[in-house]
Amino acid sequence: MGAMMIPMCGAFFLLLNRQNISLYISTAIVSICTGAITSISIFTTTQLFGTKNFGVNHNILVSNIPIGSFLFGDFAAILYKRGTNNVNGDGNCMGERCYQTTFIIWGSLCGLGILLAYFLHVRTKKLHSHT
C-alpha cells in the first residue's frame, strides 16, 4: 500500500503545475493507485486482523473512502471559498491557483500516510518474524 501511495503523493504535487498535461497525468496516477490500494486492502485486512470477522473488519477499513472524500470535499470547498475572497473582489476564482493549498495539504497527508504505512510494515514484519 505504501508503494502505491508514493506515486500518488507525487501526483498531488504535480497538480500544482499549470500545464494541462499535468492534470491528465496526475488523474491517471491517482486513479491507478487508488484502484490498486482498493484491491490490496482485502489482503491487508486478512493480514492485519485475520479471517475471523473479516466482513466487519474490512468494512471498517474501507469506510475511510467515503468519509475521507466527504471531509476532503468540504475542506477543499472552504479553502476555495477563502481563495475567492482574496482574488479580485468579484468572487470568482479560476484555475489551479484556487486549489493550490488543497493540493499541498493532500500531498502532505499522502506523504504522512507513506510514513505510517512504512512504520506499520516494520511493526508487522517484526511481529510475523517471531511467530
C-alpha positions in Angstrom: 0.0 0.0 0.0 2.8 2.3 0.9 4.4 1.7 -2.5 1.2 2.8 -4.2 1.0 5.9 -2.2 4.4 7.2 -3.3 3.3 8.0 -6.9 0.0 9.4 -5.5 1.9 11.8 -3.3 3.9 13.0 -6.4 0.7 13.3 -8.4 -0.9 15.7 -5.9 2.2 17.9 -6.1 2.2 17.6 -9.9 -1.3 19.2 -9.9 0.4 22.4 -8.8 1.9 22.6 -12.3 -0.1 24.9 -14.6 0.1 22.7 -17.7 -2.9 20.7 -18.8 -0.8 17.5 -19.3 -0.1 17.6 -15.6 -3.8 17.3 -14.8 -4.2 14.3 -17.1 -1.1 12.5 -15.8 -2.0 13.2 -12.1 -5.5 12.0 -12.7 -4.3 8.8 -14.2 -1.8 8.2 -11.4 -4.3 8.8 -8.7 -6.9 6.6 -10.3 -4.5 3.7 -10.9 -3.0 3.9 -7.4 -6.5 4.2 -5.8 -7.7 1.1 -7.6 -4.6 -0.9 -6.6 -4.9 0.2 -3.0 -8.6 -0.9 -3.0 -7.6 -4.3 -4.4 -4.8 -4.7 -1.9 -7.0 -3.7 1.1 -8.7 -7.2 1.1 -5.3 -8.9 1.6 -4.3 -6.3 4.1 -7.4 -6.8 6.2 -6.7 -10.5 6.4 -3.0 -10.0 7.2 -3.7 -7.4 10.0 -6.8 -8.9 11.6 -7.1 -12.5 10.5 -10.1 -14.1 8.9 -12.4 -14.1 11.9 -15.0 -11.3 11.5 -13.4 -10.5 8.1 -16.5 -8.7 6.8 -16.8 -6.3 9.7 -13.1 -5.6 9.8 -12.9 -5.0 6.1 -15.9 -2.7 6.1 -14.3 -0.6 8.9 -11.1 -0.5 7.0 -12.6 0.7 3.7 -15.1 3.1 5.4 -12.3 5.7 5.2 -13.0 6.1 1.5 -16.4 7.8 1.7 -15.6 9.6 5.0 -12.4 11.0 3.6 -14.0 12.0 0.4 -16.7 13.9 2.2 -14.4 15.6 4.6 -11.8 16.4 1.9 -14.6 17.9 -0.3 -15.8 20.1 2.5 -12.3 21.2 3.4 -11.5 21.9 -0.3 -14.7 24.0 -0.6 -13.8 26.0 2.5 -10.3 26.7 1.1 -11.7 27.5 -2.4 -14.2 30.0 -0.9 -11.4 31.6 1.1 -9.4 31.9 -2.1 -12.3 33.6 -4.0 -12.4 36.4 -1.4 -8.7 37.1 -2.0 -8.7 37.2 -5.8 -10.0 40.4 -7.3 -13.2 41.0 -5.3 -15.6 39.6 -7.8 -15.9 36.3 -6.0 -14.6 34.2 -8.9 -11.6 32.1 -8.8 -10.5 30.1 -11.9 -7.8 27.5 -12.4 -5.3 25.6 -10.3 -4.4 28.6 -8.1 -7.7 28.3 -6.3 -6.9 24.7 -5.2 -3.1 25.1 -4.6 -3.4 24.9 -0.8 -5.7 21.9 -1.1 -3.2 20.0 -3.4 -0.3 20.8 -1.0 -2.3 19.6 2.0 -3.5 16.4 0.3 0.0 15.7 -1.0 1.4 16.2 2.5 -1.2 14.0 4.1 -0.4 11.3 1.5 3.3 11.7 2.5 2.3 11.2 6.1 0.4 8.1 5.1 3.5 6.7 3.4 5.4 7.1 6.6 2.6 5.5 8.7 2.4 2.6 6.2 6.2 2.1 6.5 6.0 2.0 10.3 3.1 -0.4 10.1 5.1 -2.6 7.7 8.1 -2.6 10.1 6.0 -3.4 13.1 4.1 -6.3 11.4 7.3 -7.6 9.9 8.8 -7.9 13.4 5.5 -9.5 14.7 5.4 -12.1 11.9 9.1 -13.0 12.2 8.6 -14.0 15.8 5.8 -16.4 15.0 
